[in-house]
Structures are given as structure tokens and as C-alpha cells.
Amino acid sequence: MLHRSWFPDRLVGDRVILKRHVSANLAAFMRWYADPEVSRLTRYQDGPMARPEIERFFQARVLGSDSLAMAIHERATDRLLGTCAFSQLDGENGSALFHITIGEKDVWGKGFGTEATRLMVEHAFERLRLHRIGLSVFAFNERAIRSYRHAGFVIEGHAREAIRRDDRWWDEVEMSILDSDWRAQLAAAADASAASAASVAAPRGSADRASGAASGETTNAGGTLTDPATGRPADAPSIGRSR
Ligand SMILES: CC(C)(COP(=O)(O)OP(=O)(O)OC[C@H]1O[C@@H](n2cnc3c(N)ncnc32)[C@H](O)[C@@H]1OP(=O)(O)O)[C@@H](O)C(=O)NCCC(=O)NCCS
């Protein structure tokens, strides 16, 4: 199991901030997991969790030491929106399972879940040095599947007709992201940014180029500004990096 020192105090994005859970968050869990719509999307069992079950889940899986659970807050207001976690952290095989619930339904579909997922994925690959993150999602949960795809997860299989909901059978969709997928995303984003910098830099006049040279920046044949120390584009992005 991963050591607790790998547990971040916070992960900061543009619109969300992930923080360690505190005991007072139990009240929000009681509300979220008692909601039939949330439970439909997150539970194998039909119907919401009973209060004692929510409390046990919160103590063991949220505050407990065998998963890495973070509270999702809106950065601008500090409002608690939901929770996300890695469970089954396996240091030997470099793998974990990812889970997320935005419990506040009024903010579904506004991008918070995707950003929280990206922050967790970045932490897993950049800090924990994991190799693979897996998850499973019910096939009818199209919003979640779309969000996971945006964060770089790919569908790797289906557990056929694994869940009974709304009087019919549904597949469970297995998704994963590997560290190589993550690095390929970063490289693609850096390439896209370099290409857009090139298209902006190209029309510049000679005065701009002179001032760039004076500040130590150089331009390559395509007109891209490059950092003389690294040869990389001067404004290569730190896509998805937490601050
Ligand atoms: C799944 C979840 C984490 C996604 O987070 P989110 O902040 O709502 O999602 P995002 O806005 O980041 O992304 C959702 C995407 O699906 C789209 N979407 C929104 N509602 C949708 C719907 N009903 N059907 C299909 N797509 C939908 C959004 O437009 C967005 O795609 P786009 O960026 O291409 O426009 C969140 O909705 C949630 O926690 N839901 C309840 C619990 C749950 O389902 N957990 C996952 C269990 S596996």
C-alpha cells in the first residue's frame, strides 16, 4: 500500500481545488448518497444507502487510510461539490482504481468533474509514479463516460449486462489511462501550443524579433519562440499542472 506521505494536502486547478476531507464533510455525504439519482449512477444496489452505511463508508473509505480520497471544492467560492478517490492502490503494480461523485447536482455538466479527474490523474502519474488507473462506469452514465474520455481515459472493455437498472440489463464499461497515455497527451498539447505560438509569432515585425533576441529568446525556422536553455517552445504549457 502507498505510504500516507504520498497523500497531498491539496491539488489546485483553475476552477476546482481538491483538499483532504474533514469530519464535517459527513453531512454532505449524508445528503449526496441519500439521493436516488446519485445512487442510481454510483451503486450496484437499487436505492440509496442507509445513513449508517453512509457513515461507515465515510469513516472507512473517505477518512480511512486505505484509499486516497479528496474533497472537491469550487475554487472561487470554496463550496464543497463532491469527492474523488483512488482505491486499491497497488504500489507493486503501479495501479489504482478511480472514483468520483459530484454530489451537488446543480453543478453537473459544468466541467468540475473533468478538471478534478485531471488533477487526480496528474497526481497519480507525476507524483505517485503510478503506471495505470482503472475505473468502471455503468453504460447508461453517458455524462461520466464523456468526462472520463475528456480526462484521457479510454474504453478497454465491457462487463456485459453486469447491472440491472430501469427493468433492463446494462453493461459495465471498463476504462483506463496509462502513464504513456498521459505523457502523449502532454506532448500533443505542447505541440498544439507550439503550433499556435508559431502562427502568432510569424506575422511579427523585425522589431519584435530584435527585442526577443535581446531578452535571450530565439526563434526557430517556423518562427516559434524557443527557450535558449532548453530549446523548447518558450511558452510550452504545463497542461493540467496543479499549482
Ligand atoms: C460523472 C461526473 C463526475 C462528471 O462530472 P461533471 O462535472 O458533471 O462533468 P463535466 O461537465 O466535466 O463533463 C461532462 C460532459 O458530459 C456532457 N454531459 C452533460 N450531461 C450529459 C448527459 N446527461 N448525457 C451525456 N452527456 C452529458 C457535458 O456536456 C460534458 O461534455 P462536453 O465537455 O463535451 O460538453 C459528475 O456528473 C457526477 O459525479 N455525477 C454523479 C455521480 C457519478 O455519475 N459518478 C461517476 C460514477 S462512475
The ligand as an ORCA input file, in Angstrom:
! r2SCAN-3c Opt
* xyz 0 1
  C     -19.679     11.980    -13.600
  C     -19.274     13.345    -13.075
  C     -18.075     13.218    -12.143
  C     -18.878     14.245    -14.248
  O     -18.530     15.497    -13.764
  P     -19.258     16.787    -14.398
  O     -18.640     17.983    -13.795
  O     -20.739     16.641    -14.231
  O     -18.910     16.584    -15.935
  P     -18.180     17.583    -16.946
  O     -19.018     18.812    -17.104
  O     -16.775     17.758    -16.542
  O     -18.227     16.702    -18.281
  C     -19.429     16.094    -18.669
  C     -19.519     16.000    -20.165
  O     -20.706     15.279    -20.490
  C     -21.653     16.159    -21.107
  N     -22.938     15.899    -20.476
  C     -23.561     16.576    -19.503
  N     -24.741     15.988    -19.217
  C     -24.849     14.927    -20.033
  C     -25.846     13.915    -20.212
  N     -26.946     13.896    -19.468
  N     -25.613     12.959    -21.131
  C     -24.490     12.946    -21.887
  N     -23.511     13.895    -21.749
  C     -23.704     14.854    -20.838
  C     -21.155     17.557    -20.827
  O     -21.620     18.442    -21.825
  C     -19.658     17.333    -20.842
  O     -19.171     17.123    -22.149
  P     -18.564     18.336    -23.034
  O     -17.484     18.948    -22.178
  O     -18.033     17.660    -24.249
  O     -19.681     19.288    -23.306
  C     -20.473     14.006    -12.301
  O     -21.510     14.330    -13.209
  C     -21.013     13.129    -11.200
  O     -20.376     12.973    -10.182
  N     -22.192     12.548    -11.396
  C     -22.896     11.769    -10.383
  C     -22.102     10.561     -9.868
  C     -21.459      9.783    -10.978
  O     -22.047      9.536    -12.023
  N     -20.219      9.362    -10.718
  C     -19.467      8.544    -11.638
  C     -19.702      7.115    -11.352
  S     -18.700      6.066    -12.383
*
